[in-house]
Amino acid sequence: MIQIDRTNAVTVGLDLYSVAPRHQDALVEAIVQQQIESWLSSNFLKSASIHKSLDGVRVFTYSQWIPKFDYRNLSRPTVFTEFFPPDSHLLEVFASQPISQEVSIVAGDRITHLAEFRMIPANQQEMMKRASTELDRAMNNSPGLISATFHRSLDGTRVFNYGQWESQEAFESILKQPGFNPEEPYWAGIARNEFHLYQVVHAYEK
């Protein structure tokens, strides 16, 4: 079972792929057979997991590496020329709840919500502040929310929320919670947001 390291004792890598729904399963298989196989031969890898979106248009890998290692310097298998290249980022955790228990990544029915916030580097600190405040509100008002872990990209252009939910219905209920205003979200004016719901389909730990 993979544990998300919330102390930043590892380097987090996130590869986010866009894909046509009819090609999503083929992309996942290519990642398993080519990318993960290559990563597992590296002494720098700690863990890796593959997630596919419920709507069929995204796949992402969440990987953990020894500190200060940039996995993007590793060679990419030629099979990936058949797909759009991923948007790749090095990340670190800046806020996560609940504090009282580990955040685990396991394959199965649990729903993962990956929210991507895009911004100019000058706005990242403000986005982190707002996200931390929103995290407190969400954890206190969202039955079915198992965990939420916010990451910042080291280049300053992204914030990601890796959230875990008991079900899709539980996630959708947050949109109706007090304090959530879809017309004026907490990232308004400083970032653009896109999110998808995923299932973990593969998890590997060394």
C-alpha positions as CSV (number, residue, x, y, z in Angstrom):
1,M,0.0,0.0,0.0
2,I,1.4,3.4,-1.1
3,Q,1.5,6.2,1.5
4,I,1.7,9.8,0.3
5,D,4.7,11.3,2.0
6,R,3.4,14.6,3.4
7,T,6.8,15.6,4.9
8,N,8.4,16.3,1.5
9,A,11.0,13.7,2.3
10,V,10.5,12.6,-1.3
11,T,10.1,14.3,-4.7
12,V,6.6,13.9,-6.2
13,G,6.2,13.6,-9.9
14,L,2.9,14.0,-11.7
15,D,2.4,13.2,-15.4
16,L,-1.1,14.3,-16.6
17,Y,-2.2,12.9,-20.0
18,S,-5.0,14.1,-22.3
19,V,-6.5,11.2,-24.3
20,A,-9.5,10.3,-26.5
21,P,-11.9,8.0,-24.6
22,R,-11.4,5.2,-27.1
23,H,-7.7,5.3,-26.5
24,Q,-7.7,5.6,-22.7
25,D,-7.2,1.9,-21.9
26,A,-4.5,1.6,-24.5
27,L,-2.6,4.5,-22.9
28,V,-2.9,2.9,-19.5
29,E,-1.6,-0.4,-20.9
30,A,1.3,1.5,-22.5
31,I,2.2,3.2,-19.2
32,V,2.1,-0.2,-17.4
33,Q,4.1,-2.1,-19.9
34,Q,6.6,0.6,-20.8
35,Q,6.8,3.5,-18.4
36,I,6.3,1.8,-15.1
37,E,8.5,-1.1,-16.1
38,S,11.3,1.4,-16.9
39,W,10.7,3.3,-13.6
40,L,10.8,0.1,-11.5
41,S,14.3,-0.6,-12.8
42,S,15.5,2.8,-11.3
43,N,17.0,2.9,-7.9
44,F,15.5,6.4,-7.5
45,L,11.8,5.3,-7.5
46,K,9.9,4.9,-4.3
47,S,6.3,4.3,-5.6
48,A,4.1,5.0,-8.6
49,S,0.4,4.8,-9.3
50,I,-1.8,5.1,-12.4
51,H,-5.2,6.8,-12.4
52,K,-7.8,6.9,-15.2
53,S,-10.6,9.4,-15.3
54,L,-14.2,8.3,-15.2
55,D,-15.0,10.4,-18.2
56,G,-12.3,8.7,-20.3
57,V,-10.3,11.8,-21.3
58,R,-7.5,11.9,-18.7
59,V,-4.8,9.6,-17.2
60,F,-2.3,10.5,-14.7
61,T,0.6,9.0,-12.8
62,Y,1.5,10.0,-9.3
63,S,5.1,8.9,-8.5
64,Q,7.4,9.4,-5.5
65,W,11.2,9.6,-5.9
66,I,14.3,10.1,-3.7
67,P,14.8,13.7,-2.8
68,K,16.0,16.2,-5.5
69,F,15.7,13.6,-8.3
70,D,14.1,14.9,-11.5
71,Y,12.4,11.8,-13.1
72,R,11.7,13.8,-16.2
73,N,15.4,13.3,-17.2
74,L,14.8,9.6,-17.6
75,S,14.2,8.3,-21.1
76,R,10.6,8.0,-22.3
77,P,9.7,4.8,-24.2
78,T,9.1,5.3,-27.9
79,V,5.6,3.8,-27.6
80,F,4.5,7.1,-26.2
81,T,4.9,8.8,-29.6
82,E,1.5,7.4,-30.3
83,F,-0.1,9.6,-27.6
84,F,0.0,13.3,-26.7
85,P,2.9,14.0,-24.3
86,P,2.0,14.5,-20.7
87,D,2.1,17.7,-18.7
88,S,4.8,16.8,-16.2
89,H,5.5,18.5,-12.9
90,L,7.7,18.2,-9.8
91,L,5.5,18.8,-6.7
92,E,5.7,19.2,-3.0
93,V,2.9,18.9,-0.4
94,F,1.9,22.1,1.4
95,A,-1.4,21.1,3.1
96,S,-3.1,17.8,3.9
97,Q,-5.9,16.5,6.1
98,P,-6.7,14.5,8.1
99,I,-3.5,14.9,10.0
100,S,-4.4,12.0,12.3
101,Q,-4.1,9.2,9.7
102,E,-1.9,8.3,6.7
103,V,-3.1,9.1,3.2
104,S,-2.9,5.8,1.2
105,I,-3.1,5.2,-2.5
106,V,-4.8,1.8,-3.3
107,A,-6.4,0.4,-6.5
108,G,-10.1,-0.1,-6.1
109,D,-13.5,1.7,-5.9
110,R,-12.4,4.8,-4.0
111,I,-12.8,8.0,-6.1
112,T,-9.9,10.3,-6.6
113,H,-10.5,13.9,-7.4
114,L,-7.6,15.7,-9.0
115,A,-8.0,19.4,-9.3
116,E,-5.5,21.4,-11.3
117,F,-5.1,25.1,-10.7
118,R,-3.1,27.0,-13.2
119,M,-1.6,30.4,-12.4
120,I,1.3,32.7,-12.9
121,P,4.1,32.2,-10.4
122,A,3.4,35.5,-8.7
123,N,0.0,34.1,-7.6
124,Q,1.0,30.7,-6.3
125,Q,1.6,31.8,-2.7
126,E,-1.9,33.4,-2.5
127,M,-3.4,30.3,-4.1
128,M,-1.7,28.2,-1.4
129,K,-3.1,30.4,1.3
130,R,-6.7,30.2,-0.1
131,A,-6.4,26.4,-0.6
132,S,-5.3,25.9,3.0
133,T,-8.3,27.8,4.2
134,E,-10.7,25.9,1.9
135,L,-9.2,22.6,3.1
136,D,-10.3,23.3,6.6
137,R,-13.8,24.2,5.5
138,A,-14.1,21.2,3.2
139,M,-13.0,18.7,5.8
140,N,-15.5,20.0,8.3
141,N,-18.4,20.1,5.9
142,S,-18.1,17.2,3.5
143,P,-19.3,13.7,4.6
144,G,-17.6,11.2,2.4
145,L,-14.3,13.1,2.0
146,I,-11.6,10.7,3.1
147,S,-8.6,13.0,2.6
148,A,-7.3,16.0,0.7
149,T,-3.7,16.8,-0.1
150,F,-2.7,20.0,-1.8
151,H,0.6,20.2,-3.7
152,R,2.4,23.1,-5.3
153,S,4.6,22.7,-8.4
154,L,8.2,23.8,-8.0
155,D,8.0,26.0,-11.1
156,G,5.2,28.1,-9.5
157,T,2.6,27.6,-12.2
158,R,0.4,24.9,-10.6
159,V,-1.4,23.8,-7.5
160,F,-3.0,20.4,-7.4
161,N,-5.5,18.9,-5.0
162,Y,-5.3,15.1,-4.7
163,G,-8.6,14.3,-2.9
164,Q,-10.1,10.9,-2.0
165,W,-13.8,10.3,-1.7
166,E,-15.9,7.4,-0.7
167,S,-18.0,7.7,-3.9
168,Q,-18.8,10.0,-6.8
169,E,-22.1,11.0,-5.1
170,A,-20.2,12.1,-2.0
171,F,-17.9,14.3,-4.1
172,E,-20.8,15.9,-5.9
173,S,-22.4,16.8,-2.6
174,I,-19.6,19.2,-1.8
175,L,-20.9,21.5,-4.6
176,K,-24.0,22.0,-2.5
177,Q,-22.3,22.6,0.8
178,P,-22.6,25.9,2.7
179,G,-19.7,28.2,1.8
180,F,-19.1,26.8,-1.6
181,N,-20.2,29.3,-4.2
182,P,-19.7,28.1,-7.8
183,E,-20.1,31.7,-9.1
184,E,-17.3,32.9,-6.8
185,P,-14.9,30.0,-6.0
186,Y,-11.9,30.4,-3.8
187,W,-9.5,30.5,-6.7
188,A,-11.3,33.4,-8.5
189,G,-9.1,36.1,-9.8
190,I,-5.8,34.2,-9.4
191,A,-6.1,30.8,-11.1
192,R,-7.9,28.7,-13.6
193,N,-9.3,25.4,-12.5
194,E,-10.0,22.1,-14.1
195,F,-10.8,18.8,-12.4
196,H,-11.7,15.2,-13.2
197,L,-12.7,12.2,-11.1
198,Y,-10.5,9.1,-11.3
199,Q,-10.1,5.6,-10.1
200,V,-6.7,4.2,-9.2
201,V,-6.1,1.2,-11.6
202,H,-2.5,0.3,-10.7
203,A,-0.2,0.9,-7.7
204,Y,3.5,-0.1,-7.3
205,E,5.8,0.3,-4.4
206,K,9.5,-0.6,-4.1
